[in-house]
């Protein structure tokens, strides 16, 4: 673990109100798919619900002068969630294959986290590259079983174009703190090499990610580049025009929720005072094209930090349609009330309610 100063701004306490209940109830798919009962979900404690708990948490910390706590698991799974939107061709078979795992128990007693890990094991024989499971799943010094479950559901969602999933049950029994070790952060950096093998677009994204992850490794070694960390995010534009997210956090937003690339916009036309203008004459301006180091992502286009996947549950002959969620669906406020950390989670909800019409996330987060 390493903590380092980034900015001279005064550290402030977090005033964001924790969300009552499970964060997934605030997500658009929960209402759109008619989800009602939450069968299983870990208790995250006091968190603030957000459809992009990692990116929005960073923005909140940056804008409100809070410390930031990041784990290797947060960064790696944020990369995988974006990879899940990309949807590369990873399987041997044509069409969609149903995978089934069995367990002893009932709808409300079985461990769906353990079943998710079994489902990922089932994928191995159908993958072009069987080692992808070990590459995807987090295995850092900070990794918990909870993180492995999140990673498993993320992999299921990444592969949902090629597989359908069925659980069959039978009766019976202002600082940044980088958690983990230097090896953990180096491990993430090494994993990028494989990401680059999935085509030209992945190579483009990897080229953006590599120098960022190099900075994580350097910071973990106690060699934090404060200037880099101070450029984590910024907001460009606004007023009557679009408002853009910039800074290196935007590299975690290059695929939208439809898998479309949105990482090419690096320039913006702005009005700047002419070099030879009277310093007091702010109306003597010229339109200038400004180029940025990182993508400009419209604030309205920040992608979700989670993935969803449909599953069918055969509970001793009774079938249920359900939806699994996994990823960053919230961020937590530390015990010191002055730090923010992205919060990974997963949940399974029955689709036993009435589907709601599509609408913007009412929380706007």
C-alpha positions as CSV (number, residue, x, y, z in Angstrom):
1,X,0.0,0.0,0.0
2,X,1.2,3.5,-0.8
3,X,-0.4,6.9,-0.1
4,X,0.9,10.1,-1.7
5,X,0.0,13.7,-1.9
6,X,-1.3,14.9,-5.3
7,X,-2.7,18.4,-4.8
8,X,-2.4,21.2,-2.3
9,X,-6.1,21.6,-2.1
10,X,-7.7,21.3,1.3
11,X,-9.0,17.9,2.0
12,X,-12.8,18.0,2.6
13,X,-15.3,15.7,4.2
14,X,-17.7,13.8,1.9
15,X,-21.3,15.0,2.1
16,X,-22.8,12.6,-0.4
17,X,-25.8,10.8,1.2
18,X,-25.6,7.0,1.3
19,X,-28.1,5.1,-0.8
20,X,-30.8,3.2,1.0
21,X,-31.0,-0.4,0.0
22,X,-29.1,-2.2,-2.8
23,X,-27.5,0.0,-5.5
24,X,-28.8,-2.2,-8.3
25,X,-32.4,-0.9,-7.7
26,X,-31.2,2.4,-9.1
27,X,-29.9,0.9,-12.4
28,X,-31.9,1.3,-15.6
29,X,-31.9,-2.5,-16.4
30,X,-33.4,-3.3,-13.0
31,X,-36.6,-1.4,-13.9
32,X,-36.4,-2.0,-17.7
33,X,-36.2,-5.8,-17.3
34,X,-39.0,-5.9,-14.7
35,X,-36.7,-7.0,-11.8
36,X,-38.3,-6.9,-8.4
37,X,-37.0,-9.4,-5.8
38,X,-33.2,-9.4,-5.1
39,X,-32.3,-13.0,-4.4
40,X,-28.7,-12.5,-3.5
41,X,-26.3,-9.5,-3.2
42,X,-23.4,-8.8,-0.9
43,X,-23.9,-6.2,1.9
44,X,-21.7,-3.3,0.7
45,X,-22.4,-1.2,3.8
46,X,-22.8,2.5,3.4
47,X,-22.3,3.3,-0.3
48,X,-23.5,5.9,-2.8
49,X,-25.3,4.3,-5.7
50,X,-23.9,5.2,-9.2
51,X,-24.3,3.6,-12.6
52,X,-20.5,4.1,-12.9
53,X,-19.1,3.8,-9.4
54,X,-15.5,3.9,-10.5
55,X,-15.5,6.9,-13.0
56,X,-18.2,8.8,-11.1
57,X,-16.4,8.2,-7.8
58,X,-13.2,9.6,-9.2
59,X,-15.0,12.6,-10.5
60,X,-16.6,13.2,-7.2
61,X,-13.3,12.9,-5.3
62,X,-11.6,15.3,-7.8
63,X,-14.4,17.9,-7.8
64,X,-15.1,17.8,-4.1
65,X,-11.5,17.5,-2.8
66,X,-11.7,14.1,-1.3
67,X,-9.0,11.5,-1.0
68,X,-9.2,8.5,-3.4
69,X,-8.5,4.8,-2.6
70,X,-8.0,2.4,-5.5
71,X,-7.4,-1.3,-5.5
72,X,-5.9,-3.4,-8.3
73,X,-9.2,-5.2,-8.6
74,X,-11.0,-1.9,-9.3
75,X,-8.7,-1.0,-12.2
76,X,-8.5,-4.4,-13.7
77,X,-12.3,-5.1,-13.6
78,X,-13.0,-1.6,-15.0
79,X,-10.8,-2.6,-18.0
80,X,-12.7,-5.9,-18.3
81,X,-16.1,-4.2,-18.2
82,X,-15.1,-2.0,-21.1
83,X,-13.7,-5.1,-22.9
84,X,-17.1,-6.6,-22.3
85,X,-18.8,-3.9,-24.3
86,X,-16.3,-4.5,-27.1
87,X,-17.3,-8.2,-27.5
88,X,-14.5,-9.8,-29.5
89,X,-14.9,-13.3,-31.0
90,X,-13.6,-15.7,-28.4
91,X,-15.4,-19.1,-28.9
92,X,-15.0,-22.1,-31.2
93,X,-18.7,-22.7,-31.9
94,X,-21.3,-21.0,-34.1
95,X,-24.5,-19.6,-32.6
96,X,-25.3,-19.6,-28.9
97,X,-24.6,-22.5,-26.6
98,X,-26.4,-23.1,-23.3
99,X,-24.2,-23.8,-20.3
100,X,-25.8,-25.5,-17.3
101,X,-24.4,-25.8,-13.8
102,X,-26.1,-27.8,-11.0
103,X,-26.2,-27.4,-7.2
104,X,-28.0,-28.7,-4.2
105,X,-30.4,-26.1,-2.7
106,X,-33.3,-23.8,-3.5
107,X,-33.7,-20.3,-4.9
108,X,-33.0,-18.6,-1.6
109,X,-30.5,-21.0,-0.1
110,X,-28.0,-21.7,-3.0
111,X,-24.8,-19.7,-3.3
112,X,-25.1,-18.0,-6.7
113,X,-21.6,-16.6,-6.4
114,X,-20.1,-20.1,-6.3
115,X,-22.3,-21.1,-9.2
116,X,-21.0,-18.2,-11.2
117,X,-17.5,-19.4,-10.7
118,X,-18.5,-22.9,-11.8
119,X,-20.2,-21.4,-14.9
120,X,-16.9,-19.8,-15.9
121,X,-15.1,-23.2,-15.4
122,X,-17.7,-24.6,-17.8
123,X,-16.7,-22.2,-20.5
124,X,-13.1,-23.5,-20.8
125,X,-13.7,-26.3,-23.3
126,X,-15.6,-23.9,-25.6
127,X,-13.1,-21.1,-25.8
128,X,-10.6,-20.5,-28.5
129,X,-8.1,-19.6,-25.8
130,X,-8.8,-21.6,-22.6
131,X,-6.3,-19.4,-20.6
132,X,-8.6,-16.4,-20.9
133,X,-10.3,-17.3,-17.6
134,X,-7.1,-17.0,-15.7
135,X,-6.2,-13.8,-17.5
136,X,-9.6,-12.3,-16.8
137,X,-10.1,-13.2,-13.1
138,X,-8.4,-11.0,-10.6
139,X,-5.7,-12.6,-8.5
140,X,-4.0,-9.8,-6.7
141,X,-2.9,-9.5,-3.1
142,X,-6.1,-7.5,-2.4
143,X,-8.4,-9.9,-4.3
144,X,-11.2,-11.5,-2.2
145,X,-13.7,-14.2,-3.2
146,X,-16.2,-11.4,-3.7
147,X,-13.9,-9.9,-6.4
148,X,-13.5,-13.3,-8.1
149,X,-17.3,-13.6,-8.2
150,X,-17.6,-10.1,-9.8
151,X,-15.0,-11.1,-12.3
152,X,-16.8,-14.3,-13.1
153,X,-20.1,-12.5,-13.8
154,X,-18.3,-9.9,-15.8
155,X,-16.8,-12.7,-18.0
156,X,-20.3,-14.3,-18.3
157,X,-21.7,-11.0,-19.5
158,X,-18.8,-10.5,-21.9
159,X,-19.6,-13.9,-23.4
160,X,-23.4,-13.6,-23.4
161,X,-23.4,-13.2,-27.2
162,X,-22.1,-16.8,-27.4
163,X,-23.6,-18.5,-24.4
164,X,-26.9,-18.6,-22.5
165,X,-26.7,-19.6,-18.8
166,X,-28.8,-21.8,-16.6
167,X,-28.5,-22.5,-12.9
168,X,-30.2,-25.8,-12.2
169,X,-31.1,-26.4,-8.5
170,X,-32.0,-29.6,-6.8
171,X,-33.4,-30.3,-3.3
172,X,-30.9,-31.2,-0.7
173,X,-28.5,-29.9,1.8
174,X,-6.6,14.5,-0.9
175,X,-4.5,11.5,-1.2
176,X,-4.5,8.5,-3.4
177,X,-4.1,5.2,-1.7
178,X,-3.2,2.3,-3.9
179,X,-3.9,-0.9,-2.1
180,X,-2.1,-4.1,-3.0
181,X,1.5,-4.8,-3.8
182,X,3.9,-3.6,-6.6
183,X,3.5,-7.1,-8.1
184,X,-0.3,-6.6,-8.3
185,X,0.0,-3.5,-10.4
186,X,2.8,-5.0,-12.5
187,X,0.5,-8.0,-13.1
188,X,-2.2,-5.7,-14.5
189,X,0.3,-4.1,-16.8
190,X,1.5,-7.4,-18.1
191,X,-2.1,-8.5,-18.8
192,X,-2.4,-5.7,-21.3
193,X,-0.2,-7.6,-23.7
194,X,-3.0,-10.1,-24.3
195,X,-5.7,-7.4,-24.6
196,X,-3.8,-6.0,-27.5
197,X,-4.2,-9.3,-29.4
198,X,-8.0,-8.7,-30.0
199,X,-7.7,-6.5,-33.0
200,X,-6.8,-3.0,-34.1
201,X,-9.2,-1.2,-31.7
202,X,-7.9,-3.1,-28.7
203,X,-4.4,-2.1,-29.8
204,X,-5.4,1.5,-29.9
205,X,-7.0,1.2,-26.4
206,X,-4.0,-0.7,-25.0
207,X,-1.7,2.1,-26.3
208,X,-3.7,4.6,-24.2
209,X,-3.9,2.3,-21.1
210,X,-0.2,1.3,-21.0
211,X,1.3,4.7,-19.9
212,X,-1.5,5.1,-17.4
213,X,-0.8,1.7,-15.8
214,X,2.9,2.4,-15.9
215,X,2.1,5.4,-13.6
216,X,0.2,3.0,-11.3
217,X,3.3,0.8,-11.1
218,X,5.6,3.7,-10.4
219,X,3.3,5.1,-7.7
220,X,3.1,1.7,-6.0
221,X,6.9,1.7,-5.9
222,X,6.8,5.1,-4.1
223,X,7.6,7.1,-7.3
224,X,4.3,8.9,-7.8
225,X,4.2,11.5,-10.6
226,X,2.0,14.1,-8.9
227,X,1.4,15.9,-12.2
228,X,0.0,12.8,-13.7
229,X,-2.3,12.1,-10.8
230,X,-3.5,15.7,-10.8
231,X,-4.6,15.2,-14.4
232,X,-6.9,12.3,-13.5
233,X,-10.0,14.2,-14.7
234,X,-11.3,17.6,-15.7
235,X,-14.5,18.9,-17.3
236,X,-14.3,20.8,-20.6
237,X,-17.0,23.0,-22.2
238,X,-20.5,23.4,-20.7
239,X,-22.7,26.4,-20.9
240,X,-25.0,26.1,-24.0
241,X,-22.7,23.5,-25.5
242,X,-21.7,19.9,-24.6
243,X,-19.7,19.2,-21.5
244,X,-16.8,16.8,-21.8
245,X,-15.0,14.5,-19.4
246,X,-11.2,14.7,-19.9
247,X,-8.1,13.6,-18.1
248,X,-6.8,10.0,-18.0
249,X,-10.0,8.7,-16.4
250,X,-11.7,9.1,-19.8
251,X,-9.5,6.2,-21.1
252,X,-11.8,4.0,-19.0
253,X,-14.8,5.3,-21.0
254,X,-13.8,4.6,-24.6
255,X,-16.5,2.1,-25.3
256,X,-20.2,3.0,-24.8
257,X,-22.8,0.5,-23.6
258,X,-23.4,-0.6,-27.2
259,X,-19.7,-1.5,-27.6
260,X,-19.2,1.5,-29.9
261,X,-15.8,3.2,-29.8
262,X,-15.8,6.8,-28.5
263,X,-12.1,7.3,-27.9
264,X,-11.2,9.3,-31.0
265,X,-12.3,12.8,-30.0
266,X,-9.1,14.5,-28.8
267,X,-9.6,18.0,-30.1
268,X,-12.1,20.8,-29.4
269,X,-12.6,24.3,-30.7
270,X,-12.4,26.9,-28.0
271,X,-12.4,30.7,-28.0
272,X,-9.1,32.1,-26.8
273,X,-7.9,35.7,-26.5
274,X,-5.7,36.8,-29.4
275,X,-1.9,36.8,-28.5
276,X,-1.6,40.5,-29.4
277,X,-4.9,41.6,-27.8
278,X,-5.3,44.0,-25.0
279,X,-5.2,41.9,-21.8
280,X,-8.3,43.6,-20.6
281,X,-10.3,43.1,-23.8
282,X,-11.8,39.6,-23.5
283,X,-13.9,40.1,-26.6
284,X,-10.9,40.1,-28.9
285,X,-10.9,36.4,-29.3
286,X,-10.2,33.8,-32.0
287,X,-11.5,30.2,-32.4
288,X,-8.6,27.8,-31.8
289,X,-8.5,24.0,-32.1
290,X,-7.1,22.6,-28.8
291,X,-5.7,19.0,-28.7
292,X,-5.8,17.0,-25.5
293,X,-3.7,14.1,-24.3
294,X,-6.8,11.9,-23.5
295,X,-10.2,11.4,-25.2
296,X,-13.0,13.9,-24.7
297,X,-16.1,12.0,-23.6
298,X,-19.4,13.7,-23.5
299,X,-20.6,13.7,-19.8
300,X,-23.9,12.2,-21.1
301,X,-22.0,9.3,-22.7
302,X,-20.0,8.0,-19.6
303,X,-20.7,4.3,-19.9
304,X,-22.1,2.1,-17.1
305,X,-19.4,0.6,-14.9
306,X,-21.2,-2.7,-14.8
307,X,-22.5,-5.5,-17.1
308,X,-25.7,-7.6,-17.0
309,X,-26.5,-11.1,-18.1
310,X,-29.7,-13.1,-18.3
311,X,-29.8,-16.5,-16.5
312,X,-32.5,-19.1,-16.2
313,X,-32.9,-20.9,-12.8
314,X,-34.5,-24.3,-12.6
315,X,-35.5,-24.5,-9.0
316,X,-36.5,-28.2,-8.7
317,X,-38.7,-28.0,-11.8
318,X,-39.8,-24.4,-11.4
319,X,-38.1,-22.1,-13.8
320,X,-37.3,-18.5,-13.1
321,X,-35.9,-15.8,-15.4
322,X,-33.3,-13.7,-13.7
323,X,-30.8,-11.0,-14.3
324,X,-27.2,-10.9,-12.9
325,X,-25.3,-7.7,-12.4
326,X,-21.6,-7.2,-11.8
327,X,-19.2,-4.3,-11.7
328,X,-18.9,-0.9,-10.1
329,X,-22.5,0.0,-9.1
330,X,-21.6,2.3,-6.2
331,X,-18.7,4.0,-4.4
332,X,-18.1,4.0,-0.7
333,X,-17.2,6.8,1.7
334,X,-14.4,5.8,4.1
335,X,-14.7,5.7,7.8
336,X,-12.8,9.0,8.0
337,X,-15.7,10.5,6.0
338,X,-13.2,12.1,3.7
339,X,-12.2,9.4,1.2
340,X,-13.9,7.6,-1.6
341,X,-13.3,4.1,-3.0
342,X,-15.1,2.5,-6.0
343,X,-17.2,-0.4,-4.8
344,X,-17.4,-3.6,-6.8
345,X,-20.5,-5.7,-6.4
346,X,-22.7,-8.4,-8.0
347,X,-26.3,-9.3,-7.6
348,X,-29.0,-11.6,-9.0
349,X,-32.5,-10.4,-9.3
350,X,-35.7,-12.2,-10.5
351,X,-37.4,-10.7,-13.4
352,X,-40.8,-11.1,-11.7
353,X,-42.1,-7.5,-11.9
354,X,-43.5,-5.4,-14.6
355,X,-40.9,-4.0,-17.1
356,X,-40.6,-0.2,-16.9
357,X,-40.4,2.0,-19.9
358,X,-36.9,3.2,-20.8
359,X,-35.9,6.4,-19.0
360,X,-32.8,8.2,-17.8
361,X,-31.3,7.1,-14.5
362,X,-33.3,9.2,-12.0
363,X,-30.2,9.6,-9.8
364,X,-28.2,11.1,-12.7
365,X,-25.1,9.5,-11.4
